[in-house]
Amino acid sequence: MRRAARALGTYVSRSPVTAGYVGLLLSTHLWCTAVLSTTEAQRVVLGISTHLDNLHDRPLRALVGSMLFFDGTLTEITSEAFDGTLITLGLGVAGCLAWLERRYGPGRAYGIFVMGHAAATLLTVPLIYLALAQGWYPDSVRHAPDFGISYGAEAVLATGALLLRRARWLAAAGVVAWPVLGADWSGVLPDFTTVGHLLAAAIGFICGAFLLRAARRAAPAAAPPADPAPPADPAPAGCPSGPGG
């Protein structure tokens, strides 16, 4: 218990913003699952979902509110939803986002997270409209619940994968494979959440590339090797050398 408390204290002191954010996500999850009734929880979820109706009528509330909850479970450990919780809340936010905060500061870390969340959400909107017009997606997509931290988590995971020194490309492949393996396909088109995750991963990779480039520019240039000292001129023949010459 002492080691766990010490580790938690170290985590909070080194990544205070992420520690607070994880606490907020756990609190809102507990509020919805243990305090509110099922009907009330559904009303909250629908109010902060980033589906087409909310993005049209209340875009700011949907984009911000969606980041205050995670779509998963903490109790059903044998379910796919729990696997998603481990990846997004555990590995993505509590792990990778905290690491980015320690290494680059909270501004850059959360800039990547928010950009992945907001930009990926908004970039899927034209795709959804096109898919609805072509009959690829059902009309229920317009108001289906869609919320959570997974796009932002995907972005920071992609950034973190690119910043690894070893197994960089293996980690990047895992970041891309995770949403694709769980996709629901409508012909050649995956569901819009899979597209959103792939867009978020692309955003994260771009951010990681910029961070790598900035680090290389900031690294001091290797000093050129010193020129060897020229050999001493030999004394002319017949001339005495040494003091008193």
C-alpha positions as CSV (number, residue, x, y, z in Angstrom):
1,M,0.0,0.0,0.0
2,R,2.9,2.4,0.8
3,R,4.5,1.7,-2.6
4,A,1.2,2.2,-4.3
5,A,0.6,5.5,-2.5
6,R,4.1,6.6,-3.3
7,A,3.7,5.7,-6.9
8,L,0.4,7.6,-7.1
9,G,1.9,10.6,-5.4
10,T,4.8,10.6,-7.9
11,Y,2.3,10.3,-10.8
12,V,0.2,13.2,-9.6
13,S,3.2,15.4,-9.0
14,R,4.8,14.7,-12.4
15,S,1.5,14.8,-14.4
16,P,-0.9,16.9,-12.4
17,V,-3.2,18.0,-15.2
18,T,-3.6,14.4,-16.5
19,A,-4.1,13.1,-13.0
20,G,-6.9,15.6,-12.5
21,Y,-8.4,14.8,-15.9
22,V,-8.4,11.1,-15.1
23,G,-10.1,11.8,-11.8
24,L,-12.8,13.9,-13.6
25,L,-13.4,11.1,-16.1
26,L,-13.8,8.6,-13.3
27,S,-16.1,10.9,-11.5
28,T,-18.4,11.5,-14.4
29,H,-18.5,7.8,-15.2
30,L,-19.4,7.0,-11.6
31,W,-22.1,9.7,-11.6
32,C,-23.7,8.3,-14.7
33,T,-23.5,4.6,-13.7
34,A,-24.1,4.7,-10.0
35,V,-26.0,7.9,-9.2
36,L,-28.3,8.7,-12.2
37,S,-31.1,6.4,-13.3
38,T,-30.8,4.7,-16.7
39,T,-33.2,7.2,-18.2
40,E,-31.3,10.2,-16.8
41,A,-27.9,8.8,-17.9
42,Q,-29.2,8.3,-21.4
43,R,-30.4,11.9,-21.4
44,V,-27.0,13.2,-20.4
45,V,-25.2,11.0,-23.0
46,L,-27.6,12.2,-25.8
47,G,-27.0,15.8,-24.7
48,I,-23.2,15.6,-25.1
49,S,-23.0,13.3,-28.1
50,T,-21.3,14.5,-31.2
51,H,-23.9,13.2,-33.6
52,L,-25.1,15.4,-36.5
53,D,-28.1,16.9,-34.8
54,N,-26.0,18.1,-31.8
55,L,-23.1,19.3,-34.0
56,H,-25.6,21.4,-36.0
57,D,-27.6,22.8,-33.0
58,R,-25.1,22.9,-30.1
59,P,-21.6,22.2,-31.6
60,L,-19.5,23.7,-28.7
61,R,-21.5,21.8,-26.0
62,A,-21.2,18.6,-27.9
63,L,-17.5,18.9,-28.6
64,V,-16.5,19.9,-25.1
65,G,-19.1,17.8,-23.2
66,S,-18.1,14.7,-25.1
67,M,-14.5,15.0,-23.7
68,L,-15.8,14.8,-20.1
69,F,-17.0,11.2,-20.4
70,F,-15.5,7.9,-21.6
71,D,-17.6,5.3,-23.4
72,G,-16.6,2.1,-21.7
73,T,-16.9,0.0,-18.5
74,L,-14.7,-0.5,-15.4
75,T,-16.5,-3.6,-14.2
76,E,-17.3,-5.9,-17.1
77,I,-13.7,-7.1,-17.5
78,T,-14.4,-9.8,-20.0
79,S,-16.2,-7.5,-22.5
80,E,-14.8,-5.6,-25.5
81,A,-16.0,-2.4,-23.8
82,F,-13.5,-3.0,-21.0
83,D,-10.7,-3.6,-23.6
84,G,-11.6,-0.2,-25.1
85,T,-11.4,1.4,-21.6
86,L,-7.9,-0.1,-21.1
87,I,-6.8,1.3,-24.5
88,T,-8.4,4.8,-24.3
89,L,-8.5,5.7,-20.6
90,G,-5.6,3.5,-19.5
91,L,-3.0,3.5,-22.2
92,G,-4.1,6.6,-24.0
93,V,-5.0,9.2,-21.3
94,A,-3.5,7.9,-18.1
95,G,-0.4,6.6,-19.8
96,C,0.5,8.3,-23.1
97,L,-1.1,11.7,-22.4
98,A,0.6,11.9,-19.0
99,W,4.0,11.0,-20.6
100,L,3.5,13.8,-23.2
101,E,2.6,16.2,-20.4
102,R,5.8,15.4,-18.5
103,R,8.0,15.6,-21.6
104,Y,6.4,18.6,-23.5
105,G,4.2,20.3,-21.0
106,P,0.4,20.3,-20.6
107,G,-0.1,22.9,-23.4
108,R,1.4,20.7,-26.2
109,A,0.0,17.5,-24.8
110,Y,-3.5,18.7,-24.5
111,G,-3.3,20.6,-27.7
112,I,-2.7,17.3,-29.5
113,F,-5.5,15.6,-27.5
114,V,-8.1,18.3,-28.2
115,M,-7.0,18.6,-31.8
116,G,-7.4,14.9,-32.3
117,H,-10.8,14.9,-30.7
118,A,-12.3,18.0,-32.3
119,A,-10.7,17.8,-35.8
120,A,-11.4,14.1,-36.3
121,T,-15.0,14.6,-35.1
122,L,-15.6,17.5,-37.6
123,L,-13.8,15.8,-40.5
124,T,-16.2,12.9,-40.3
125,V,-19.2,15.1,-40.8
126,P,-18.9,15.4,-44.6
127,L,-18.3,11.6,-44.8
128,I,-21.5,10.9,-42.8
129,Y,-23.6,13.2,-45.0
130,L,-22.2,11.6,-48.1
131,A,-22.8,8.1,-46.8
132,L,-26.4,9.0,-45.8
133,A,-27.0,10.5,-49.2
134,Q,-25.7,7.3,-50.9
135,G,-27.6,5.0,-48.5
136,W,-24.4,3.5,-47.1
137,Y,-25.3,4.5,-43.5
138,P,-28.8,4.2,-41.9
139,D,-30.6,7.4,-41.1
140,S,-30.4,6.6,-37.4
141,V,-26.7,7.7,-37.5
142,R,-27.9,11.3,-37.5
143,H,-28.8,11.1,-33.8
144,A,-27.1,8.0,-32.6
145,P,-25.1,8.4,-29.3
146,D,-21.4,9.1,-30.0
147,F,-19.3,10.5,-27.2
148,G,-16.1,9.9,-25.3
149,I,-12.3,10.4,-25.3
150,S,-11.3,7.8,-27.9
151,Y,-10.4,10.2,-30.7
152,G,-8.2,12.3,-28.5
153,A,-6.7,9.1,-27.0
154,E,-6.0,7.8,-30.5
155,A,-4.2,11.0,-31.4
156,V,-1.9,11.0,-28.4
157,L,-1.2,7.3,-28.9
158,A,-0.2,7.9,-32.5
159,T,2.1,10.8,-31.4
160,G,3.6,8.7,-28.6
161,A,4.2,5.8,-31.0
162,L,6.1,8.0,-33.4
163,L,8.3,9.4,-30.6
164,L,9.5,5.9,-29.5
165,R,13.1,5.1,-30.2
166,R,12.5,1.4,-30.5
167,A,9.6,-0.5,-32.1
168,R,8.3,2.8,-33.5
169,W,6.7,1.4,-36.6
170,L,5.3,-1.7,-34.7
171,A,3.6,0.6,-32.2
172,A,2.3,2.8,-35.0
173,A,0.9,-0.2,-36.8
174,G,-0.9,-1.2,-33.5
175,V,-2.4,2.2,-33.2
176,V,-3.9,1.9,-36.7
177,A,-4.9,-1.7,-36.3
178,W,-6.9,-1.2,-33.2
179,P,-9.9,0.7,-34.7
180,V,-9.7,-1.2,-38.0
181,L,-10.0,-4.7,-36.4
182,G,-13.2,-3.6,-34.6
183,A,-14.8,-1.8,-37.5
184,D,-18.3,-2.4,-38.9
185,W,-18.3,-2.2,-42.6
186,S,-20.9,-0.9,-45.0
187,G,-19.6,-2.3,-48.3
188,V,-16.2,-0.8,-48.7
189,L,-16.8,1.9,-46.1
190,P,-16.2,1.4,-42.4
191,D,-18.4,2.9,-39.8
192,F,-17.8,6.6,-39.2
193,T,-16.2,6.1,-35.8
194,T,-13.5,3.9,-37.4
195,V,-12.9,6.7,-39.9
196,G,-12.7,9.2,-37.1
197,H,-10.1,7.1,-35.2
198,L,-8.0,6.8,-38.4
199,L,-8.2,10.6,-38.9
200,A,-7.2,11.1,-35.3
201,A,-4.3,8.8,-35.7
202,A,-3.2,10.7,-38.8
203,I,-3.4,14.0,-36.8
204,G,-1.3,12.4,-34.0
205,F,1.3,11.1,-36.5
206,I,1.6,14.6,-38.0
207,C,2.0,16.2,-34.5
208,G,4.6,13.5,-33.6
209,A,6.6,14.3,-36.8
210,F,6.6,18.0,-35.9
211,L,7.9,17.2,-32.4
212,L,10.6,15.0,-33.8
213,R,11.6,17.7,-36.3
214,A,11.7,20.4,-33.5
215,A,13.8,18.1,-31.3
216,R,16.3,17.5,-34.1
217,R,16.6,21.2,-34.8
218,A,17.1,22.0,-31.1
219,A,19.8,19.3,-30.7
220,P,23.3,20.9,-30.7
221,A,25.2,20.3,-33.9
222,A,28.1,17.8,-33.5
223,A,31.3,19.7,-33.0
224,P,33.7,19.2,-36.0
225,P,36.9,17.3,-35.1
226,A,39.8,19.5,-34.1
227,D,42.5,20.0,-36.7
228,P,45.7,18.2,-35.7
229,A,48.5,20.6,-34.6
230,P,51.0,21.3,-37.4
231,P,54.3,19.6,-36.9
232,A,57.2,21.7,-35.6
233,D,59.5,23.1,-38.2
234,P,62.8,21.2,-38.1
235,A,65.8,23.3,-37.2
236,P,68.0,24.2,-40.3
237,A,71.1,22.1,-40.7
238,G,74.1,23.5,-39.1
239,C,72.2,25.8,-36.7
240,P,72.4,25.0,-33.0
241,S,69.1,24.4,-31.2
242,G,68.2,25.0,-27.7
243,P,68.8,27.9,-25.3
244,G,71.8,30.1,-25.7
245,G,71.9,29.5,-29.4
